Amino acid sequence: MQFSASAISSLLDHLEERGIECHSLMVVHRGRIIAEGWWAPYSADQPHLLYSLTKSFMSVAVGIAVNDGLLRLDDRVVDILPDHVPDDASEQARALTVQHLLTMTTGHAEDTLGDAWALEPTDLVRGFLRMPVTAASGSHHTYDNSSTFVLARMVERVTGTPLPTLLDERLFAPLGITDIEWDRVGDGAVYGFHGLHLTTESVAAFGELMLRGGAWQGRPILSQDWMAEATRKQVDSRHYSPGAPGVDFHAGYGYQIWSSTYGFHGNGAFGQQCIVVPDQELVVVLTAAHSEVRHAQDVLDAVRCFVVPGVGGARDDDQDAALARRVSELSLPMVEGTLGGASSAICATLDASPSGSALAEGTPVVVEQRAHGWIIRLGLDIEIAVGFDSWRESRPLGRPVVSSGAWQRDTFVADLHLVTSPHRVRLTVRKSTAHLVWVTVPLTTSDLTLHLKSPLMTRPDMA
């Protein structure tokens, strides 16, 4: 079946009109890549933080344990993790099951993550079981990160295997996925509800697996029954951001996977989306840095309005060539300005008073000009190359940073893209004062130093 290139061009136009900062796009129809592109400095070989799209992979981990006969939907948290049960756990908390956690129908009024971790800073499962339950379990859906964290610990307990190892052996290796990274909590455990980094192609392969009912190239990875249950509407849903509009976040929730008006989808903060349209055998993957909650629905609307109608559309050689050129030239804007001509290093001190500051007050900042760019030093440990009218990559503490900069009159400006995530920081230096501010503030920690290390190890306030 043919596919219209103009449909993809219309999608790109729509994303630009909405002001959505995209990092990658892949459209797959009947297992064939129709279009793919990366906005420089993002690239095909670089894993990208998925945030809560990680939850959909957690659904597969639970399915593996269920298919192996090690876990049942009616198994209770307190029976699988008895060493995490507080003495004051309510009867409702003691009755919570795998089914409740998968569908986020635990009876809590709102996301429990922040309060549960505040109650028990070293044991989120215990903190979760101490949280007050305000409605009958199974009665309504409330998006809740703690639920998925508890599921991860249950799967690890019954399988006797760390979650990354289990998914490596049973999911990623069969799909040929090797570039995998996990962010972790302080004791080394993975979050489960967020923190997985994968390439765009790997996410598309996962979408194909869901589309094919748990089979990959004809080989079953997961039972067809489980995948059918995981991807269908199990309960009525409420938006992950309470009160936000969005028809495809109110169309139902399966097992850690959202239903939509035309299929199902996995979703992560700032625009990490895997959209599956079963009727058209279509998978669309987008990684991005949304600045507004509404943009997630904007993307889903655009896929419905532009991409789906492209299935079966007439091919046009000129349109195909134009689209190929366009996707090969995708790029985020570089910092505009001049190279300047400073003959000596510029030394400044960080003013951390702006909201979203990425390092501590008083951090020394040094800018030294080099051929075709600069070297900047942040404190004692971070040294980053910055290109002029070009991108330059550094790995100051392990993870890559790709940067561009310029002088704008008397102010030096640089954008530092943390290309394994949706995030970037902007550095401005004027005279002896510097500011280093997140353009989109990460949900885990604002400390840039931690984001430059692999793996990121922190305890989030939310995700």
N, C-alpha and C positions, 0 to 999 in steps of 0.2 A: 504494500500500500504506500502511496506517495504522501509527502508531507510538504506543506507550503512554507517556503523560506520567509515569505512576508509575514506569517504568523509570529515567527521569532523576532523579526524586526519590529513588529508592532509591540511585542512584549518589552523589548529593550527601550523603545520610545516611551512606553507607559512608565517604566521604572525610572527613567530619567526625569520625566515630567513630575513624578511624585517626589523627586528629591531623595530617592533611596540609594544609599551608598552600597553598591554591590561589590562582592569580592569574587564570586564565581557563579557560573550557571551551567547546568548540563540538562539537556532534554533527551530522553531515551524513549523510542517508540518500537515496540515489539522486539526489544533487546538490541536495537541498533541506535547508536548515538546520532541524533539528528543535528544537534548543535551543542557546542561547548566553548566556554571562554572564561578567561581569568582577567580581572582588572589589575594590571601592574600597580604595586609590586607583588601582588598575590600570584601564585603559580600552581601549576597542576600537581607538582610533586610535593607540595607542602601541606601536611595535615593542618586542619583548622578546628578550633574549639567549637564543639557542637552545643554547649550548654545543655538545655533540657531535651534536646533531640536525643541525648544519651538515654533518656527514659525508654524510648522505643526499643533500644538494644537490650535494656533490662527486661523487657517483656519476653524477648527470645531466651534470655538466661533462665527465667522462670519456666518457660515452656520446655526447655531442655530437662530441667529437674522434674517437671510433671511427667513428661514423656518417658523418663527413665524410671518412673515409679517411686521417686524419692520425696515427692512433695505433692500434696493435694490442695485443691482450691479451698476446702473447708478446714485445712490445718490452721490451728491458732498460733499466733505469735508467741504466747506464753508457753506453749508446749514445745516449740522449736528452739526458743531462746530463753529457757527458764532462768538462766543466770543473770538476765538483764531485767527481770520483773521486780519492780519496787513493791514493798509491803503495802503501800497505800494505793496501788492500782485499783481503779474502779471495776465493777463487774462488767461494764460495757467495754472497758479497755481490755479486760481479760478475755472477752468474747471475739475480739478482732481476728479476722481470718485473712488468708492470702487473697481471697476474692475481694474483700473490702479494700485491701491495700492496692491491688491491681487497678481497681476502678475508682479509687480515691473516694470511697463512700464510707469513711470511718466515723462520720457523725460530728466531726469537728466543724466549727463555724468558719474558720479561716486557716490559712497555711500555718502549721505549727512550728516550722523550723526554728525561727529565731527564739521563741519562748521555750521550746523544748531544750534547745542547746543552752539557754540561760539557766534552766533548772538543773541540768546535768552536763556541765561543760566537757566532761570526759566520756560520756556515754549517752549518745543521742537516742538510742533505743529505749533506754530507761527513762529519759526525759519525755519522749513521745508517749510512753505508757502512763506517765504522770499527768499528762495534759487533760483538762476537763473535756468531756464529750457532751455536746449540747443537744444532739438529736439522735434518733435511733440509727444504729449502724445499718448501712444499706439504703437509707431513706433518701439521701441526696449526695450529689457530687460537689466536693470542694477541692480545688487544686492544692495539693499538699506534697511538698518535697520530702518530708520526713518519711512518708509512706514508702517511697521508693528506696530510701536509705535502708529502712527496715527489711524490705524485700531482698536487697542485696546481701544483708547479713544472714537472712534465712537461707538463701540459696547457697551461700558459702558454707553454712553449718551442715546442711543435709548432703551436699556433694563432697564436703571435705576439701574443696578446691577454691583458691582465691578467684574472685570474679574475672579478672583479666586472663588468667590461665584457662579458665573454663571456656570463655568466649574465643580465646586464641585457638584452642583445640577443636571446638565444636562449631564455630561460626566463621571466624576470620580466615583460618587456614583453608577450609574447603572453598571459600570464596576467592582465595588467592590474595587476601589483604595482608600486607606486612607492615605498612607505615602506620603504627598505632601508638598513641600516647595517652596516658591517663593522669589527670590531676588527682591529688590525694589529700586526705585529712592528716592531721599531725602524726597519728600513729601508723601511717602508711596505707590504710585502707582506702579504696576508691569510694567516691561518693555514691555512685549508682544513679543518682538523679541528675548528674551533670559531670563534666570533666573529661569526657572522651574527645580525643582529637583524631580525625580521619580526613583523608583526602576527599575531594568532591566525587571522584570516580568511585571510591569505596562506599560512600553514602548512596550513590546511584545503584551500585550492586546490591546493597541492602534493600533499597526500594524494589528492585527486580525480584529479590527473594520473597518479599511480602506479596508482590503482585502475582507471583507464581505459586502461591499457597505453601511456601516453605521449601520449595525445590530450587536447586541451582543446576542449570544445564542438565536437567532431567534427573538429578540425584536429590533425594529428600534429605534436607538438613534438619527440618522440623516437621512434625506431623501436620498434615493439611487441616485436620480438625482444629488443632491449636491455633494455627495462623488465621483460620476463618473466624474463630471466636475472638482473637486478639484484635482483629481489624474491623469487626462489626460494632455497631452501637450496642453497648451493654446498659448504659444509663443515660439519662438526660444530663447535659453538661452545663457548667457555668464557665465563663471566660477565666483564663489564668490570671488576668488582671481584673480584680473585682470591679464590676460596673462598666467595663469597657465594652463597646459594641463590636460586633463581628459575627456574622451568621455562621461561619464555618468553625467557630469556637463554641457555638450553642447548638450544634447539630448532633451532639452525643459524644460519648467517650467509651473506648474499648478497654483493652488491657495496656495502659500506658501509651495509647495511640488515639489521636483525635479522629472522630468521624467528620466528614464534610458533606456539603450538599451534593457533591459529585464524586465522592470516593472517600479517601482517608489520608491523614497526614501526620508526620511527626514535626514538632516545633521546638525551637530553642531560642532563648533570649537574643535580642539584637538581629534576628533574621536568619536563623539556621533552619531551613525548611526542606523536608522531603515529602513531596506531594505525589500521591498515587491515584491514577484514574483508571480503575479496572476495566470499565466498559470500552475504553479506547486503548488499552494496553500501553499506558503512558506513565512515565516517571519523570518528574521535574525536581531538580535539586538546586537550591540557591543558598549561598552563604553570603552574609551581608553584615552591615552595621546600622541597623535601623535606629533612628533617633526617636521614633514615636511608636507606641503600642499599635496604633491603627495600621502601620505599614505591613504588619503580618497579614492582615486581612486584605490589604491592597494587593499583595502578591497573589493570594489565593483567588481574588477576583480577576486579576490579570490572566492567570492560567486558564480560568474558566472562559473568559471573554475572548482571548486571543490564541492561546496555544491549542486548546481542545478543538476549536473550529478548523485549525490547520491540518488536522488528521484527514487524509484523503484529498487534500487540496492539490491543485494542479502545480506541477513543477515549472519553474522558469529559470533558464540558465543564467540570465542576467541577474535575477534576484538572488540566486544561489551564490554567484560570484560576489555580489555586493555584500551579502551576509558574511561570507567567509572573510572578506577584507575587514569588515567591521569588528568581528569577534577577535581577529588577530591583532587589532590595534586598541583593544580596550585598555584603559588606564585611569587610575585616580589622578586628580590634578597634583602636579608638583608645586612646591612653594615658588611663587613668582617674585622676581626682584633682580638684584645684581650680585655679581661675585664680590664686589668690593676690593679693597686692597690693603687690608690691615697687615702691617709688617710685624706686629708682635701679638702675643696671646692676649685675649680679653678675659679678664678675671671678674667674676661676679658672685653674688651670694643669693641663694634662693629665697624668695619671699613666698611662703606657703599659705598666705592668707586667702587666695582665691579658692572658691569651691572646686573640689576635684584635684587638688594639688597631688602630684605623684611622688614627691619625696619630702623629707622633713625640712622645717624652717632652718635656714642657715647653711644648708648644704652648699659646698663650694661648686661653682660651675666655671669651667675654662673652655674657651673656644679658640682653636688654633687653625689658621688657614693652611690648606694644602693645595697641591695642584688639582684643579677641577672640584674643589670642595673644602671640607673642614674635618677636623677631629674635635669632638666635644668630650669633656671629662666631667662626670657627675660624681662628686664625692671622691673617694679613694679607689673604688673598685670598678666603676662603669666607664668604659671608653667606647665611643660610638663614632663610626665614619658617616659623614653626611655628604651627599653629592650635590653639585650645582647643575641644574638642568639635567639631572640623571638620578638614578637610584643607586645607593650603596648599601651593601649588607655588612653587618657586624654580628658577632656572637659574644658579647661581653661577658655573660655569665652562663652561656649554654644555648639558650633559645635565640633564634635570629631576630634581628631588628633591621628593617630596611628604611632608609631615610633620604629626604631631600631637604634643601634649605636655600636661603638667599638673604641678602641684605635688603631691607625695605627702609630707605633713608637711613636713620641712625639706629635702627633696630634689627638685630639678627633674629631670623625666624627659621625654625626647623620642625618638620613633622616626622616623628619617629613611629613607624608602623610595626607593631608586634604581630608579624604575619602568621603566627600560629593561633591567632585569636581575632575577634572582631575589632580589637582596640588599637588606638594610637594616642600618643601624647604630643602636645605642641609645646615647644621650647621657644621662649622669647627672651632675648637679652638686650637690655638697653642700659648703657653705661655700666654701673656696678650692681644692677638689680636684674635678677632672672626670675622667670615664672615657668613652671613645668606642670601643665594641666592636662588631664585626661579629656579627650574630646567626647568619648563615651566612657563613663566610669565603670570599671568591672564590678560585677556583683559579689566577688569574693573578697578582694582587698584592694585598696588604692595604692599600696606600697609597690612601686615599680620594680624594686629590687627582687621581690618574690616572683613577679611575672617574667623576669628574665632568666629564672632558674628552671631546670627540668628535673623532676616534675615540680609543678607548683604545689607546695604543701602549706595549707592554711585551713582554718576553720571559717566557713563563710557565715555571714549574718543572714544572707538570703541567696536564692539562686532561681 
